[in-house]
């Protein structure tokens, strides 16, 4: 807030300049050097990845905004329209629920407050990023879909609104997950969010004595957020990696000295408070406290192009906005970190860090409300930090705070969050490796070095799913891991669930007396327990698993004979609890598989397809509950087969050698614009479990150059109205 007087002064000065006012003394003549504008160069390689080399930060941010528009202009502008809470005004009633979510959580207004709170340098950078977006929109409007042009011009506050909408109100406080919590009255743990994997290996555990890092987020492949890959180079920074389309800074990746990956961590940084309604108020501390109310209007585009006003009542309790009402009950949402405006600058400083001290100096600001961080550097340090803005709570464990919280007492109303020093952190463990696959922090390495009993019971749940168990087994299996080993382990499709169930299932089927069950048992016994394109028996096993889950859902007693045990974390759960019933279900499943596909040993990749756009390729890997390291999610397709909905999104394997070695793949390619040849140009690599070389120095980029652009950040000008744009 202290930046506002300076901002007003800058605006007044700009107004005088634009009105034509002149100083008494004539301006000094510019030298040739002063007259020549600073220029940035965008080198586009043959994968459609921009390598931006700029003389300063404002030209770098300007060029990055331009480049994102060139690759994802339609998606970027649509995302900004949604973050403004005006998507229904631009595109109709199908966006109305999203606008309500944005408006009731005050994202547009808060983004302006965040902008005012930025440092002067970051405000300039954000302004430059928005200017690059607008410049591309002016010069290449014909390359954008006509319906998204109304969002132009954009402002820096729109950029921050999109960051907030994505991180705080999509990843953290997901409306889909929240709806499920309210409908089920969840009390046993927060719904799972997304998926990812990250590994770091210290030099003492590698073949060539260099630290290794694996970056491997798993997200949906459609809509937003979508990753964008780039290299950003200016004095003091040369960073390669990914960010979400529309973000002005990297989200994860590496520079010459260090790198990091994120996974979505199981933390509780928002809460749902159950209120008892009394008239225009709610029960509070033995009395009734009135709601705060206001009314807003959302404009909704009609089929004939006219706009209709939709009234949105905003109701707030002391906890936050009321997001659900039913009878005499209501639910209010409280999200941590909304007053912290420094997320963008923190990540920019992380990208510019040169060593562990500089990286942690930025990380400890805790401006992001979530994410585990796995880090490695050239000096050989590896780090796992369970990051986020976790509220300091007066009582209760993980299960209590993951449900609906009594909202009638100040005892449950948190007002501050834990500092960096309170959160789980592991630096340079004796084992020489770290892993995370969206699991709690307690077994980031094994044997573990963190004791969950030393942290608040609400900090994170306990437990270890099959996927991180498989990762731990791989990382422990080799005392000296090479770069090629790291890539091979990452592409492992071994089905950990098969190791826990298959022997019991085959025995039960052969003992059942059912010929169909015995035939199925023979197929499963011959299966290699992998989920590769040509694996035979994998599909039959998965079809049986799905039927077991359908008939014996998680609300019933577990299907495992032995549930997960903290005392035996890498070998449990295991065994079939109901082998006779499992054999019967296997026989029925086998009949259905043979009826539909004509055989029991149908190859995995024949039925599970990597499909996106025009691509239709053999699939491999599987859903997390099967326990493979290589994760791809398959949903029923229209032709009776299954097709990918997401999973392996970006994979980057790094070795901090000299020179640095890096290989990567981005599943859906680096452009979503219609007609771009860089949409889906990497998906065949994904199907074949291959990575491509990451080019970083000018010489190798020039050898693989597709096009070159010279970009100049112009002197700031009054915005040109291109559409209805920012308000």
N, C-alpha and C positions, 0 to 999 in steps of 0.2 A: 504493500500500500504506500510505502514511502516514495515509490517511483512516480506517483501520479503528478506531483507538481512539476517535475522535470519533463514528464510527457506532455503536460499542457503547454509548457514553455516551448517545447519543440514544435508542437502543432501551431502555436501562434507564429513562430518564426517561419514555418512553412507557408502559412497563410500570407504573410507579408511578401515572401519571395514570389509566390504564385500570383499575387495581385499586381505584381510589377513594381513594387516599392524598391527604391534604390538608396544606397548609402550616399552620404555627402561626397566622399572621396571616390573617384573612379576606380574600378577594380584593376589590380595589376595584371599585366599581360601574362598569359600562361606560357611556360616553356614548352618545347616540343615533348619533353618527357611527361610533363603534367597534362598535356592535352591528349596524349594517347591513353585511351581507356585500358584498364587491366582486362585481360582476356583469359577465359578458361577454355580448355579443350576437352571434348568428350570423344573418346575413342571407343567405338562400338565393335566388339569382337564378333566372331562368327556364331556365337551362341546368343547374341543379342544382349550381352552384358556391357553396361557402360563403365568405362574407366575414366573418371573425371580428374583431370589435373588442373588445378586452379592456383592463381597467385596469392589468394587470400580466402578467408572464410566466406565472405559475402558472395563472392563469385562461385565458390564451391556449392553453397546452399542454393543459390539461384539456379545453377546448372543442374543440381539434383532434382529440383522441382520440375524443371523443363524435361529432364530425362524420364522421370516417372510418368509425366503426361504422355510422352512419346510411346511408352510401353503399356501404360494402364490408364489412359486418360478417362475413359468411360467409368471404369471401376472407381478411380480416385474421386471423381466428382460426385458419383452416386453416394460414396461413403461420406463425403463432406455434407451432402444434402441431408443425409440421415442424421449425422452428428449435430446439425443445426436444429433438428426437430421440425424440419419443413419438407420432408420427403413426400408427404401426402399432398402438399401444395404443388409439388413438381410433377408427381407421378401417380397420384390417385389414392383411393381408399385402402388399397392393399398395404400401404405403408403406415396406416393410421395408428396401429398398435405400437409400432416402433417410435412414432412421434410422441405418443403419450408417455412412453417409458423415458425418453430423452427429456421431455418437458417436466415431468413430475420429479425427476432427479436433478433439475436445474443445470444441466450440462452447458447449454449456450451461455447463460449468465456467468457461470463459474469460469468458463474458458476465458472470458474477458478479464476476470479478476486474475486469473493465472497469467495472462499476457502482461498485465500491469506489474506483476510481481517479478517478471524476468529481469535478469541483469541487462544493462544496456547492450552488451555484446550479443547476448542471445536474442534480444528483441530485434536487433539488426539482422541476425541470421534468419530468424523466423520470417521477418518481412521480406528478405531476399528469396527465401524458399517459395513464399506465396507469390512473389513477383514473377518467378520463373514459371509457375503454373499458369498465371494470367497471361504472360507473354506467349506461351505456347498456344493458349486458347485463342488469343487474338490472331496469331499468324497462321494457325492451322485448324481453324474452326471446322473446316470441311472434313477433317480426319476424326472428328468427334461425333458421336450420335447426337442427333438433333435434340433429343429430350434431356440430355445432361447439360447442355450449354446454359440453361437457365440458372445453374448454380454459380456461374462466373459473374463477376470476379470474386475471388476468395480473399480472405484476410488471414493474418497470422492467428487470430483467435479461432478461426475455423480449423486450423491445423491442430491446435491444442484441444479443441472440442473432440476431434476425431481420436486423438491420443487417449483422452479421458473416456470416451465412449467405448473404445476398444479394450483398454486395460481394466478400468474400474467397473464398467457396466456391461461387459461382454465376457471377458475372461474371469474376473473375480466374482462380481455379483451378476451372474448369468440369469437373465429372465427365464430361460427354460429350466434351469436347475432350481431356481426359486419357486417357480410354479409347482414343480414336483414336490418340493419340501412342504409347501402349504397344503397341497392336495393330500399328501400322505401323512402329514404330521410327523415327519421324519425325526427320529430320536436316536438313531444308531450310527450316525456319521454322515458327513456331507456327501452329496452326489459327486461321482467322479467328474473331473474336468479335463478334457483334452488328453493328450498323450505325447510323450517325448522320451528321448534317451540321451544321455551324455556320459562320457568317460574321460578321465584324465589319468595318464600313466607317467610316473616320475622316471628320470633317467636310469636310476638303479634297477628298474624293472623292465628296461627296454634293451633290445639287442645292440643298438648303435649308440647308446648313451645320450639320447636326446628325448626330451619330453614329448609325449603324444597327446593329442586332444581329438575327441570325437564330438561333433555337433550334429544332433539328429532329432529335430522337432517333428512331431506327428500331428497334423491338423487336417481338417476337411479340405477338399480340393476345389470347392466351389464357393462363390460369394466372397465374403470378407470375414476374417482377415486372410489375405493372400501375401505370400512372401515376395520380395523383390531383391535381386542380387545386384551388387555394384561394388566398385572400388572407388573410394573417395580419397583424393590426395591433395594436400595443400601444405604450406609450411607447418611443420610440427605434427602432421598426421598423414598416414597412408593406410587406410583401413579397408579390408575386404570382408564382405559378409552379406547378411540379409537384414531386411527390416520389413515391417508391414507396409503395404502400399498406402501412401499418404503420410507416412511418418518422415520427419525431416532428418532423423539420425539413425545410426545402426542399432539393431536390437541384439544381434550376436554375430560373432565372427572373430577376426584376428588382424593384428598388425605385425610388423617384423619381429616384435619382442614378446607378444602375449596374445592370448585369445580366451574367449569364454563361450559357454553354451548355457541355455536356460532350459529348465523343465518346469511344467506346471506343478507346483507343490501342494500337498494336502494341508493347507493351513486355513484357519478360520479368521478372516479379516473383515467379515461383515456378519451381521446378525439380524434375525427376524424376530420382532417382538410382538407377542400376542396381547392385544388390548381388549378390554371389556368396555363397550360403548355405553354411555349414559347420555342420551340427548345429543347435545353438541359438544360433548366432551368424553373423557375416558377415565376409568378408575386410576387414581394415582396417589400413593402414600396415604391411604385411608380416606381420601376425598375424591372429588371430580375435578379434573383439569381440562379447560376448554381446548379444543383443537384450534390451530392456526389455519385459516382458510383464505383462499383467493381463487379467482376464476381467470382462466386464460382461454384464448381462442386459437384453434388450429384450423387453418384453411385447407380444404380438401378439393382437389381437382376432380371435376365431374367428367363424364364421358363426352359431353359436348364442349369441353374446354373451359367452362365457367368454374368459379370457385364457390364453395359452400362453407359457411362457418360451422365449425364443430366446437361446442363448449367443453372445456376440460376443467372440472373443479380440482384444485390442488389442496389437499388436506395434509397437515403435518402435526405430528406429536413431538414431544421433547426428544424422541429417539431419531426422528427423520420423517420422510414422506410416508404416508399411508398408501400401500400398494395393493391392498385387497380388503374387501369388506364382505361380511356375510352375517345376517341376523344382527345379534348384539356383539359380534366379534369383528376385529380388524387386525391387520398385520402391518407394522411399520418396519421400514428398512433403515439400518444404520451401517454405513460403509466407512472403513478407515481410510485415512490419507487424503481426503478431499481438500483439506486446507494446505496441502503440500504441493507447491507449483513447480518444483524443480526437477521433475523426472527427465525432461528433454536435456537439460544442461548436465545432469548427472551422467546420462549415457554418452553424451558427447565427450565428457572428460574421461569416462572409462575407455572410449575408443582412442583417445590421445595419450593414455597412460603408457609409460615405458617400462614399468616394473611393478612388482607386487605392491610396494608401498603406495605408488601413485594410483593403482587400480583400487586398492581397498580404501584409500582416502576418498575416492568418489563413491564407491559402493556403500560406505558406512553412512552416507546421507539418508539412506532408506527412503528415497522419494518414490519408489515403485511399491505398490501395496502387496506384491506377491512375487513368486518365482524363486526356485532353487538355482544357484549358480555353480557351475563346474568350470574351473579355471586351470590353465597351465601356462608356463612361460619359458623363455629361453634360458633363464638361470636355473631351471629345473624344479621350480616350485609348482605344487598342485594344491588346489583349494576347493572345498565344497562349503557353500554358505546357504543355509536355509533362510532365505530372505523374505521380507515382507513387513507390513505394518500390523503386527499382532497386538490386539488390545490387551491391556493389563486388566485382569478380571479379579473380582473379589473372591470368587468361589467357583466350584464346578469343574468337571473334567471335559474331555473332548466330546463325549456323547451328549452331555448336557448342552453345550454351546453349539452343537450341530443341529439342534432341533429348534422348536419354537420356544422363545424365551419369555418368561413372565414379564410383562411390561407395566406392572402396576407399582413397581418399587424402584427407588433410586439405587438399591443394592445391586441390581443387574445392569445399570447404565454405566458403561465404561466411558472414560473421557480422555485417556492417554494410551500410548502404545509403547511396546518394549523398545529400548535402545539396541543398537547393534551388538553390544557386549552381552546381551541377554540371550541372543539367538544361537541355535546350533551351528557350529563352525568346526571344520576339520582342515588343518593345514599340514601338509607333508607327513602323512601317516606312515608308520613303520612298514606297512604292507607294500607301499609304493604305487597304489592305484586307488581311484575313486570312481564310483558309478552312481547314477540316479536314473530311475525310470518312473517318475511320478510317485515314488514311494516316500514314506517318512524318512527323516535324515539319519535314523539310528543305525542303519547298516549300509551307510555309504561306502564303507570298506569292511572287510571281514578278516580276522576277528574285529569286532567293533571297538571304536575308541570313545564313542559317546555313550553316556549312561542316561537313559530317558528319565530315570528317577530323580535326576538333578535338575530337571526342568519342570515348569508348571504342567499339570496333567492335561491342560487344554492346549498345550503348545502344538502337538501333532499326535495323530493316532499311532498305535503300535500295529505291527503286522508287516508281512513281506509277501507280495504277490509272486506268481511264478515267473513273470518276465524278468524282474530284477534278480531273482534266484538264478535264472539261466545266465544272465550277464556276469554275476559273481563267479559262477562255475567256470566260465570261459576265461575271465581275467586271472583266476587263480591257477589255471591249468598250465600256464607257461611263465617261467621265471624271467624270460627275456623276450618280450614281445616286440616284433618288428612292425614297421608301417604296414606291410602286406598282411601280417597276422591281424592287425587291428581291423583292416578292411574286411578280411575273411570272417572274423568274428561278428562284425556288424551285419554281414549278410547271412548269418546263420539262421536257418529256418527250422531248426530242431524244435520239436513239439514237446515241451517240458511236461505238459499234462499227460501225454502218452506214457511217459516214464512213471507217472504216479498211478495210472489206471489200467494200462493196457495188459499187463501180465494177469491181473485179476480178472479182467474182462474175457480174455482168451480162454483162461481156465474154466470160468463159469459157463461160457458158451459151449465149450467142448464137453462139459459135464451135463449139459442141459437135456440132451436127447433130441434136440430140435435140429434137423438136417440143415435148415437155412442158417441157424446160428452157428453151426459147425463150419459151413462154407464161408461165412463171414469171418469166423475166427481164423481160418486159414489165410484169408486175404490180409487180415490185420497182423498176423504173425510174420508174414513176409514183408510187410511195410518197413521202410527204413526209418520211420518216425520223423521224417522231415516233411516240410510243406513246400517242396520245390515244384517247378512247373510239371515235371514228369513223375512226381511221387504217386504211387498207386497204393490205395488203402487210406490215404489221408482224408479224402472226401468222405468215405464211409464212416471213418471215426468221428469226423466233425459233425456229420448228419446225426449220428447217434448221440453225441454230446448235446446238440441242440434239443433233441427229443427228450433227453434226460432232464435238461433244464426246464423244458416246457411242462413236463409231467411232475417234476419235483422242484418247483421254483425255490429261490433263496429263502422265502418265508417259511418253508418247511425245514425239517432237520437236514443238515448237510449231506451231500452225496459221498463225502469222504469218510472212510472208516476212522481215520485219525485227522483231526483238524490241525491248523497251524499252531505250532508250539514255539514260544520264545526260547525255550531251552534247546530246541532242535530246528532252527529257523531255515535251514537249507535242504532239509529232507521231508518237511511237512508243508502242506497236507499230503496224505497219501492213502492209497487203498480204497476199495469200493465198499461202501456201507451196506449196500443191498445187491450183492452179486447176482442172485437169482432173478430179481426184477430187471437188472441191467441186461442180462442175457436175453430175456424175453423181449425187451425193447430193441436190442440189437437185431434179433430175427425180424421183427416188424419193420425196422428201418431198412434192413437189407432188401426186403421184398420191394419196398418203395423205390430204393435206389436202382435196383435192377429193372423195375418196370419203367422208370423214366429214362434211364441212360443205357439200358441194354446190357449192363455189366456191373459187377461189384467193384472191380479194380479200376474204375474210371480215373484217369490222371487228374491231379489237382488243378493244373492249369487249363484243362479242357473245360472245366465247370466254373472255376473262379477266374474271372477275366479282369485285366486292367483296362478299363474303359473310361475314356474321357474324350468328348468331342467325337472326332472320327477315328480315334485310336481304339483298337480292340486286340489286345495282346494277352498271351498266357500269363496268369498271375502266380505269384509265389508269396510266401509269408502268410501270416494269419492274424486274427484278432487277439488282443492282449490276453484274454482268459485262457487261450491255448498255450501261452507261455513262450512263443518264439521271440528272439531278439528282433528279427525283421518283422515289422508290424504293418499289415495292410488290412483294412476293414472292408468286408464284402457285404453287400445287401442284395436282395432278390432283384433280378433283372426281368425284363418283359418276356424274354424267351425261355424262361425256366432255369437259366443259368444265374450266376451271381457276379456282381460287378463292383469295382472299387468305389468307395465313397470318400476315402481318405486314408491316412496312415503315413507311411514314409513320404515326407514332403521335401525336406532338404537334408542331405547328408554331406558333411564335410569331414575329411580325415586330414589331420595336420601333424607334421613332424617339425620340431623347432631345430632343424639342422641348418647348415650354411651351404647353399641357400635354403630357405624354408621350403619344405615340400608340402603341397596341398592338392587334394583332389576332391571333387564335389559332384553332386547332381541335384537339380531342382526338378521335381517330378513333372510339373505342368508347364515347364518352360518359363521364360522371363518376360512374356508379354501376353496380355489378354485382349489386346485390341483386335477387332475383326480384321481378318486378312493377313495378320502378322505371321511370318514363317517361324517365329520363335515361340509360338504357342504350340506346345506338345512336341517340340523338336528334341527333348531329352527323355521322353517317356519310354522309348525303346531301350535306352540305357538302363532305366529303372527295371524293366521287365527282365533284362539280361543280368541284373545285379552288377552293373558296371558303373564306374565313376569316370569323370573327365578331368583332365589337368586344369588347374586354376592358373591363369596367366596373370602376372602382376607387374613385371618390369616392362618398360616401353619396348624393348627389343622384341620380346616374345609376343607382346600385344600387336605390334606392327606386323609381325609375321602372320597373324591371324586376324587381320583387320577387315571389317566389313564396311565401315563408313567412319567419317570424321566430321565433327561439328566444332565450330568456334563460337563461343557464347560470351556475351558481355553483360554484366549487370548494369543496367542504365541508372542514371540519376533518378531518385524517387520522383514519381509524378502522381498527380491526382488520379484516382482510379477511373478507368474507362468502363462505363456500364455496358456489359455484354449480354446480360440476361437480367433476371430479377435479382440475382446475386445476393451478396451479404447485406444485412440490414444494420 
